[in-house]
């Protein structure tokens, strides 16, 4: 199945983007719709992975914390499409955006089950960061570009 990595542009693409973020990252912990968004949406770079019928099957966001440091947040891939390299393609697209902005490093807070995924892409654990919803351990990871 061909996958397209791009920036969401239409209202439909953004609706699917935020819906996947909510369903994957918030709903399983009984968080309300709207909790998948924060105050940095407008200033961040959003990337989606679409399948051949234009359904959004993967999402990720890049925000700039400083001129030299970017942060990946809100990564999610539809469960039926996990393990097919979609997350990797999204991370590479976000890294390309950071490079175009002359960032020197990217950091992220990975959920414990995702640490190995990010390590394969060159990210290193810096420290244990926070426990989300009293149950999801996160690790601060970083990659030098």
Rosetta constraint file for C-alpha pairs under 8 A:
AtomPair CA 1 CA 51 HARMONIC 6.86 0.50
AtomPair CA 1 CA 52 HARMONIC 6.75 0.50
AtomPair CA 2 CA 51 HARMONIC 6.13 0.50
AtomPair CA 2 CA 52 HARMONIC 5.91 0.50
AtomPair CA 3 CA 49 HARMONIC 6.33 0.50
AtomPair CA 3 CA 50 HARMONIC 5.59 0.50
AtomPair CA 3 CA 51 HARMONIC 4.81 0.50
AtomPair CA 3 CA 52 HARMONIC 6.59 0.50
AtomPair CA 3 CA 86 HARMONIC 7.84 0.50
AtomPair CA 4 CA 49 HARMONIC 5.51 0.50
AtomPair CA 4 CA 50 HARMONIC 5.15 0.50
AtomPair CA 4 CA 51 HARMONIC 6.47 0.50
AtomPair CA 4 CA 52 HARMONIC 7.86 0.50
AtomPair CA 5 CA 47 HARMONIC 6.85 0.50
AtomPair CA 5 CA 48 HARMONIC 5.70 0.50
AtomPair CA 5 CA 49 HARMONIC 4.55 0.50
AtomPair CA 5 CA 50 HARMONIC 6.53 0.50
AtomPair CA 5 CA 89 HARMONIC 7.32 0.50
AtomPair CA 5 CA 90 HARMONIC 6.90 0.50
AtomPair CA 5 CA 93 HARMONIC 7.59 0.50
AtomPair CA 6 CA 47 HARMONIC 5.57 0.50
AtomPair CA 6 CA 48 HARMONIC 5.54 0.50
AtomPair CA 6 CA 49 HARMONIC 6.62 0.50
AtomPair CA 7 CA 45 HARMONIC 7.77 0.50
AtomPair CA 7 CA 46 HARMONIC 5.75 0.50
AtomPair CA 7 CA 47 HARMONIC 4.61 0.50
AtomPair CA 7 CA 48 HARMONIC 5.93 0.50
AtomPair CA 8 CA 13 HARMONIC 5.32 0.50
AtomPair CA 8 CA 14 HARMONIC 5.78 0.50
AtomPair CA 8 CA 17 HARMONIC 7.62 0.50
AtomPair CA 8 CA 46 HARMONIC 6.76 0.50
AtomPair CA 8 CA 47 HARMONIC 6.43 0.50
AtomPair CA 8 CA 48 HARMONIC 6.21 0.50
AtomPair CA 9 CA 13 HARMONIC 6.37 0.50
AtomPair CA 9 CA 14 HARMONIC 6.96 0.50
AtomPair CA 10 CA 14 HARMONIC 6.29 0.50
AtomPair CA 11 CA 15 HARMONIC 6.01 0.50
AtomPair CA 12 CA 16 HARMONIC 6.21 0.50
AtomPair CA 13 CA 17 HARMONIC 6.00 0.50
AtomPair CA 13 CA 56 HARMONIC 7.05 0.50
AtomPair CA 14 CA 18 HARMONIC 6.15 0.50
AtomPair CA 15 CA 19 HARMONIC 6.00 0.50
AtomPair CA 16 CA 20 HARMONIC 6.08 0.50
AtomPair CA 16 CA 55 HARMONIC 7.67 0.50
AtomPair CA 16 CA 56 HARMONIC 6.00 0.50
AtomPair CA 17 CA 21 HARMONIC 6.42 0.50
AtomPair CA 17 CA 48 HARMONIC 6.91 0.50
AtomPair CA 17 CA 56 HARMONIC 6.46 0.50
AtomPair CA 17 CA 58 HARMONIC 7.85 0.50
AtomPair CA 17 CA 59 HARMONIC 6.28 0.50
AtomPair CA 18 CA 22 HARMONIC 6.13 0.50
AtomPair CA 18 CA 36 HARMONIC 6.86 0.50
AtomPair CA 18 CA 37 HARMONIC 7.63 0.50
AtomPair CA 19 CA 23 HARMONIC 6.03 0.50
AtomPair CA 20 CA 24 HARMONIC 5.90 0.50
AtomPair CA 20 CA 56 HARMONIC 7.80 0.50
AtomPair CA 20 CA 57 HARMONIC 7.66 0.50
AtomPair CA 20 CA 58 HARMONIC 7.59 0.50
AtomPair CA 20 CA 59 HARMONIC 7.46 0.50
AtomPair CA 20 CA 76 HARMONIC 7.18 0.50
AtomPair CA 20 CA 77 HARMONIC 7.86 0.50
AtomPair CA 20 CA 78 HARMONIC 7.37 0.50
AtomPair CA 21 CA 25 HARMONIC 5.55 0.50
AtomPair CA 21 CA 26 HARMONIC 7.28 0.50
AtomPair CA 21 CA 36 HARMONIC 6.02 0.50
AtomPair CA 21 CA 59 HARMONIC 7.21 0.50
AtomPair CA 21 CA 74 HARMONIC 6.52 0.50
AtomPair CA 21 CA 75 HARMONIC 7.58 0.50
AtomPair CA 21 CA 76 HARMONIC 6.33 0.50
AtomPair CA 22 CA 26 HARMONIC 4.92 0.50
AtomPair CA 22 CA 27 HARMONIC 5.83 0.50
AtomPair CA 22 CA 33 HARMONIC 6.33 0.50
AtomPair CA 22 CA 34 HARMONIC 7.65 0.50
AtomPair CA 22 CA 35 HARMONIC 7.26 0.50
AtomPair CA 22 CA 36 HARMONIC 5.14 0.50
AtomPair CA 23 CA 27 HARMONIC 4.99 0.50
AtomPair CA 23 CA 28 HARMONIC 7.05 0.50
AtomPair CA 24 CA 28 HARMONIC 7.00 0.50
AtomPair CA 24 CA 76 HARMONIC 6.39 0.50
AtomPair CA 24 CA 77 HARMONIC 7.85 0.50
AtomPair CA 24 CA 78 HARMONIC 7.62 0.50
AtomPair CA 25 CA 36 HARMONIC 7.32 0.50
AtomPair CA 25 CA 74 HARMONIC 7.48 0.50
AtomPair CA 25 CA 76 HARMONIC 7.34 0.50
AtomPair CA 26 CA 30 HARMONIC 6.64 0.50
AtomPair CA 26 CA 31 HARMONIC 5.13 0.50
AtomPair CA 26 CA 32 HARMONIC 7.35 0.50
AtomPair CA 26 CA 33 HARMONIC 7.88 0.50
AtomPair CA 26 CA 35 HARMONIC 7.00 0.50
AtomPair CA 26 CA 36 HARMONIC 6.52 0.50
AtomPair CA 27 CA 31 HARMONIC 5.27 0.50
AtomPair CA 27 CA 32 HARMONIC 6.90 0.50
AtomPair CA 27 CA 33 HARMONIC 7.65 0.50
AtomPair CA 29 CA 133 HARMONIC 7.11 0.50
AtomPair CA 31 CA 35 HARMONIC 6.52 0.50
AtomPair CA 36 CA 74 HARMONIC 8.00 0.50
AtomPair CA 37 CA 41 HARMONIC 6.81 0.50
AtomPair CA 40 CA 44 HARMONIC 6.08 0.50
AtomPair CA 40 CA 63 HARMONIC 7.46 0.50
AtomPair CA 41 CA 45 HARMONIC 7.97 0.50
AtomPair CA 43 CA 63 HARMONIC 7.16 0.50
AtomPair CA 44 CA 61 HARMONIC 6.69 0.50
AtomPair CA 44 CA 62 HARMONIC 5.69 0.50
AtomPair CA 44 CA 63 HARMONIC 4.63 0.50
AtomPair CA 44 CA 64 HARMONIC 7.23 0.50
AtomPair CA 45 CA 61 HARMONIC 5.64 0.50
AtomPair CA 45 CA 62 HARMONIC 5.06 0.50
AtomPair CA 45 CA 63 HARMONIC 6.40 0.50
AtomPair CA 45 CA 94 HARMONIC 7.92 0.50
AtomPair CA 46 CA 59 HARMONIC 7.52 0.50
AtomPair CA 46 CA 60 HARMONIC 6.06 0.50
AtomPair CA 46 CA 61 HARMONIC 4.57 0.50
AtomPair CA 46 CA 62 HARMONIC 6.51 0.50
AtomPair CA 47 CA 59 HARMONIC 5.73 0.50
AtomPair CA 47 CA 60 HARMONIC 5.34 0.50
AtomPair CA 47 CA 61 HARMONIC 6.17 0.50
AtomPair CA 47 CA 90 HARMONIC 6.71 0.50
AtomPair CA 47 CA 93 HARMONIC 7.52 0.50
AtomPair CA 47 CA 94 HARMONIC 7.29 0.50
AtomPair CA 48 CA 56 HARMONIC 6.35 0.50
AtomPair CA 48 CA 57 HARMONIC 7.46 0.50
AtomPair CA 48 CA 58 HARMONIC 5.55 0.50
AtomPair CA 48 CA 59 HARMONIC 4.54 0.50
AtomPair CA 48 CA 60 HARMONIC 6.62 0.50
AtomPair CA 48 CA 90 HARMONIC 7.23 0.50
AtomPair CA 49 CA 56 HARMONIC 5.73 0.50
AtomPair CA 49 CA 57 HARMONIC 5.64 0.50
AtomPair CA 49 CA 58 HARMONIC 4.72 0.50
AtomPair CA 49 CA 59 HARMONIC 6.29 0.50
AtomPair CA 49 CA 86 HARMONIC 7.00 0.50
AtomPair CA 49 CA 90 HARMONIC 7.06 0.50
AtomPair CA 50 CA 54 HARMONIC 5.10 0.50
AtomPair CA 50 CA 55 HARMONIC 5.24 0.50
AtomPair CA 50 CA 56 HARMONIC 4.50 0.50
AtomPair CA 50 CA 57 HARMONIC 5.64 0.50
AtomPair CA 50 CA 58 HARMONIC 7.07 0.50
AtomPair CA 51 CA 55 HARMONIC 5.64 0.50
AtomPair CA 51 CA 56 HARMONIC 6.80 0.50
AtomPair CA 51 CA 57 HARMONIC 6.79 0.50
AtomPair CA 57 CA 77 HARMONIC 5.73 0.50
AtomPair CA 57 CA 78 HARMONIC 5.16 0.50
AtomPair CA 57 CA 81 HARMONIC 7.11 0.50
AtomPair CA 58 CA 75 HARMONIC 7.60 0.50
AtomPair CA 58 CA 76 HARMONIC 5.58 0.50
AtomPair CA 58 CA 77 HARMONIC 4.11 0.50
AtomPair CA 58 CA 78 HARMONIC 6.14 0.50
AtomPair CA 58 CA 86 HARMONIC 6.77 0.50
AtomPair CA 58 CA 87 HARMONIC 6.93 0.50
AtomPair CA 58 CA 90 HARMONIC 7.60 0.50
AtomPair CA 59 CA 74 HARMONIC 7.23 0.50
AtomPair CA 59 CA 75 HARMONIC 5.57 0.50
AtomPair CA 59 CA 76 HARMONIC 5.34 0.50
AtomPair CA 59 CA 77 HARMONIC 6.45 0.50
AtomPair CA 59 CA 90 HARMONIC 7.08 0.50
AtomPair CA 60 CA 72 HARMONIC 7.10 0.50
AtomPair CA 60 CA 73 HARMONIC 6.32 0.50
AtomPair CA 60 CA 74 HARMONIC 5.40 0.50
AtomPair CA 60 CA 75 HARMONIC 4.31 0.50
AtomPair CA 60 CA 76 HARMONIC 6.61 0.50
AtomPair CA 60 CA 90 HARMONIC 6.42 0.50
AtomPair CA 60 CA 91 HARMONIC 7.46 0.50
AtomPair CA 60 CA 94 HARMONIC 7.67 0.50
AtomPair CA 61 CA 72 HARMONIC 5.67 0.50
AtomPair CA 61 CA 73 HARMONIC 5.21 0.50
AtomPair CA 61 CA 74 HARMONIC 5.95 0.50
AtomPair CA 61 CA 75 HARMONIC 6.90 0.50
AtomPair CA 61 CA 94 HARMONIC 7.26 0.50
AtomPair CA 62 CA 70 HARMONIC 6.59 0.50
AtomPair CA 62 CA 71 HARMONIC 5.55 0.50
AtomPair CA 62 CA 72 HARMONIC 4.69 0.50
AtomPair CA 62 CA 73 HARMONIC 6.29 0.50
AtomPair CA 62 CA 94 HARMONIC 6.12 0.50
AtomPair CA 62 CA 98 HARMONIC 7.87 0.50
AtomPair CA 63 CA 70 HARMONIC 5.60 0.50
AtomPair CA 63 CA 71 HARMONIC 5.28 0.50
AtomPair CA 63 CA 72 HARMONIC 6.63 0.50
AtomPair CA 63 CA 73 HARMONIC 7.68 0.50
AtomPair CA 64 CA 69 HARMONIC 6.13 0.50
AtomPair CA 64 CA 70 HARMONIC 4.26 0.50
AtomPair CA 64 CA 71 HARMONIC 6.17 0.50
AtomPair CA 65 CA 69 HARMONIC 5.67 0.50
AtomPair CA 65 CA 70 HARMONIC 5.55 0.50
AtomPair CA 65 CA 71 HARMONIC 6.76 0.50
AtomPair CA 66 CA 70 HARMONIC 6.89 0.50
AtomPair CA 67 CA 102 HARMONIC 7.81 0.50
AtomPair CA 67 CA 103 HARMONIC 6.50 0.50
AtomPair CA 68 CA 102 HARMONIC 6.80 0.50
AtomPair CA 68 CA 103 HARMONIC 4.23 0.50
AtomPair CA 68 CA 104 HARMONIC 5.10 0.50
AtomPair CA 68 CA 105 HARMONIC 6.57 0.50
AtomPair CA 69 CA 103 HARMONIC 5.51 0.50
AtomPair CA 69 CA 104 HARMONIC 6.16 0.50
AtomPair CA 69 CA 105 HARMONIC 5.15 0.50
AtomPair CA 69 CA 106 HARMONIC 5.67 0.50
AtomPair CA 69 CA 107 HARMONIC 7.32 0.50
AtomPair CA 70 CA 98 HARMONIC 6.47 0.50
AtomPair CA 70 CA 103 HARMONIC 6.62 0.50
AtomPair CA 70 CA 105 HARMONIC 6.52 0.50
AtomPair CA 70 CA 106 HARMONIC 4.79 0.50
AtomPair CA 70 CA 107 HARMONIC 6.42 0.50
AtomPair CA 71 CA 106 HARMONIC 5.35 0.50
AtomPair CA 71 CA 107 HARMONIC 4.84 0.50
AtomPair CA 71 CA 108 HARMONIC 5.40 0.50
AtomPair CA 72 CA 91 HARMONIC 7.96 0.50
AtomPair CA 72 CA 94 HARMONIC 7.46 0.50
AtomPair CA 72 CA 106 HARMONIC 7.10 0.50
AtomPair CA 72 CA 107 HARMONIC 6.52 0.50
AtomPair CA 72 CA 108 HARMONIC 5.23 0.50
AtomPair CA 73 CA 108 HARMONIC 6.54 0.50
AtomPair CA 73 CA 109 HARMONIC 7.58 0.50
AtomPair CA 75 CA 87 HARMONIC 7.59 0.50
AtomPair CA 76 CA 87 HARMONIC 7.40 0.50
AtomPair CA 77 CA 81 HARMONIC 6.58 0.50
AtomPair CA 77 CA 82 HARMONIC 6.07 0.50
AtomPair CA 77 CA 86 HARMONIC 7.18 0.50
AtomPair CA 77 CA 87 HARMONIC 6.49 0.50
AtomPair CA 78 CA 82 HARMONIC 6.47 0.50
AtomPair CA 81 CA 86 HARMONIC 7.53 0.50
AtomPair CA 82 CA 86 HARMONIC 7.15 0.50
AtomPair CA 82 CA 87 HARMONIC 7.69 0.50
AtomPair CA 85 CA 89 HARMONIC 6.27 0.50
AtomPair CA 86 CA 90 HARMONIC 6.31 0.50
AtomPair CA 87 CA 91 HARMONIC 6.23 0.50
AtomPair CA 88 CA 92 HARMONIC 6.16 0.50
AtomPair CA 88 CA 121 HARMONIC 7.56 0.50
AtomPair CA 89 CA 93 HARMONIC 6.18 0.50
AtomPair CA 90 CA 94 HARMONIC 6.23 0.50
AtomPair CA 91 CA 95 HARMONIC 6.07 0.50
AtomPair CA 92 CA 96 HARMONIC 6.16 0.50
AtomPair CA 93 CA 97 HARMONIC 6.49 0.50
AtomPair CA 94 CA 98 HARMONIC 6.40 0.50
AtomPair CA 95 CA 99 HARMONIC 6.19 0.50
AtomPair CA 95 CA 106 HARMONIC 7.62 0.50
AtomPair CA 96 CA 100 HARMONIC 6.24 0.50
AtomPair CA 97 CA 101 HARMONIC 6.49 0.50
AtomPair CA 98 CA 102 HARMONIC 6.42 0.50
AtomPair CA 98 CA 103 HARMONIC 5.33 0.50
AtomPair CA 98 CA 106 HARMONIC 7.70 0.50
AtomPair CA 99 CA 103 HARMONIC 5.51 0.50
AtomPair CA 99 CA 104 HARMONIC 7.60 0.50
AtomPair CA 99 CA 145 HARMONIC 7.20 0.50
AtomPair CA 103 CA 145 HARMONIC 7.23 0.50
AtomPair CA 104 CA 144 HARMONIC 5.95 0.50
AtomPair CA 104 CA 145 HARMONIC 5.23 0.50
AtomPair CA 105 CA 142 HARMONIC 6.89 0.50
AtomPair CA 105 CA 143 HARMONIC 5.53 0.50
AtomPair CA 105 CA 144 HARMONIC 4.29 0.50
AtomPair CA 105 CA 145 HARMONIC 5.22 0.50
AtomPair CA 106 CA 142 HARMONIC 5.62 0.50
AtomPair CA 106 CA 143 HARMONIC 5.33 0.50
AtomPair CA 106 CA 144 HARMONIC 6.54 0.50
AtomPair CA 106 CA 145 HARMONIC 7.30 0.50
AtomPair CA 107 CA 140 HARMONIC 7.02 0.50
AtomPair CA 107 CA 141 HARMONIC 5.51 0.50
AtomPair CA 107 CA 142 HARMONIC 4.19 0.50
AtomPair CA 107 CA 143 HARMONIC 6.41 0.50
AtomPair CA 108 CA 140 HARMONIC 5.78 0.50
AtomPair CA 108 CA 141 HARMONIC 5.36 0.50
AtomPair CA 108 CA 142 HARMONIC 6.46 0.50
AtomPair CA 109 CA 129 HARMONIC 7.05 0.50
AtomPair CA 109 CA 138 HARMONIC 5.65 0.50
AtomPair CA 109 CA 139 HARMONIC 5.19 0.50
AtomPair CA 109 CA 140 HARMONIC 4.47 0.50
AtomPair CA 109 CA 141 HARMONIC 6.09 0.50
AtomPair CA 110 CA 114 HARMONIC 5.92 0.50
AtomPair CA 110 CA 115 HARMONIC 5.85 0.50
AtomPair CA 110 CA 118 HARMONIC 7.84 0.50
AtomPair CA 110 CA 138 HARMONIC 5.14 0.50
AtomPair CA 110 CA 139 HARMONIC 5.18 0.50
AtomPair CA 110 CA 140 HARMONIC 6.47 0.50
AtomPair CA 110 CA 141 HARMONIC 6.93 0.50
AtomPair CA 111 CA 115 HARMONIC 6.62 0.50
AtomPair CA 111 CA 136 HARMONIC 6.43 0.50
AtomPair CA 111 CA 137 HARMONIC 5.85 0.50
AtomPair CA 111 CA 138 HARMONIC 4.41 0.50
AtomPair CA 111 CA 139 HARMONIC 6.52 0.50
AtomPair CA 112 CA 136 HARMONIC 7.18 0.50
AtomPair CA 112 CA 137 HARMONIC 5.63 0.50
AtomPair CA 112 CA 138 HARMONIC 5.60 0.50
AtomPair CA 112 CA 139 HARMONIC 6.73 0.50
AtomPair CA 114 CA 118 HARMONIC 6.55 0.50
AtomPair CA 115 CA 119 HARMONIC 6.16 0.50
AtomPair CA 115 CA 139 HARMONIC 7.50 0.50
AtomPair CA 116 CA 120 HARMONIC 6.28 0.50
AtomPair CA 117 CA 121 HARMONIC 6.83 0.50
AtomPair CA 118 CA 122 HARMONIC 6.57 0.50
AtomPair CA 118 CA 123 HARMONIC 5.40 0.50
AtomPair CA 118 CA 124 HARMONIC 7.82 0.50
AtomPair CA 119 CA 123 HARMONIC 4.75 0.50
AtomPair CA 119 CA 124 HARMONIC 6.00 0.50
AtomPair CA 122 CA 143 HARMONIC 6.22 0.50
AtomPair CA 123 CA 141 HARMONIC 5.84 0.50
AtomPair CA 123 CA 142 HARMONIC 5.14 0.50
AtomPair CA 123 CA 143 HARMONIC 4.66 0.50
AtomPair CA 124 CA 141 HARMONIC 5.14 0.50
AtomPair CA 124 CA 142 HARMONIC 5.41 0.50
AtomPair CA 124 CA 143 HARMONIC 6.46 0.50
AtomPair CA 125 CA 139 HARMONIC 6.46 0.50
AtomPair CA 125 CA 140 HARMONIC 5.88 0.50
AtomPair CA 125 CA 141 HARMONIC 4.32 0.50
AtomPair CA 125 CA 142 HARMONIC 6.66 0.50
AtomPair CA 126 CA 139 HARMONIC 7.43 0.50
AtomPair CA 126 CA 140 HARMONIC 5.52 0.50
AtomPair CA 126 CA 141 HARMONIC 5.37 0.50
AtomPair CA 126 CA 142 HARMONIC 6.83 0.50
AtomPair CA 127 CA 139 HARMONIC 5.90 0.50
AtomPair CA 127 CA 140 HARMONIC 5.33 0.50
AtomPair CA 127 CA 141 HARMONIC 7.32 0.50
AtomPair CA 128 CA 137 HARMONIC 7.79 0.50
AtomPair CA 128 CA 138 HARMONIC 6.33 0.50
AtomPair CA 128 CA 139 HARMONIC 4.41 0.50
AtomPair CA 128 CA 140 HARMONIC 6.03 0.50
AtomPair CA 129 CA 137 HARMONIC 7.57 0.50
AtomPair CA 129 CA 138 HARMONIC 5.43 0.50
AtomPair CA 129 CA 139 HARMONIC 4.90 0.50
AtomPair CA 129 CA 140 HARMONIC 5.47 0.50
AtomPair CA 130 CA 137 HARMONIC 6.03 0.50
AtomPair CA 130 CA 138 HARMONIC 5.31 0.50
AtomPair CA 130 CA 139 HARMONIC 7.17 0.50
AtomPair CA 131 CA 135 HARMONIC 6.12 0.50
AtomPair CA 131 CA 136 HARMONIC 5.27 0.50
AtomPair CA 131 CA 137 HARMONIC 4.47 0.50
AtomPair CA 131 CA 138 HARMONIC 6.05 0.50
AtomPair CA 132 CA 136 HARMONIC 4.92 0.50
AtomPair CA 132 CA 137 HARMONIC 6.43 0.50
AtomPair CA 132 CA 138 HARMONIC 7.39 0.50
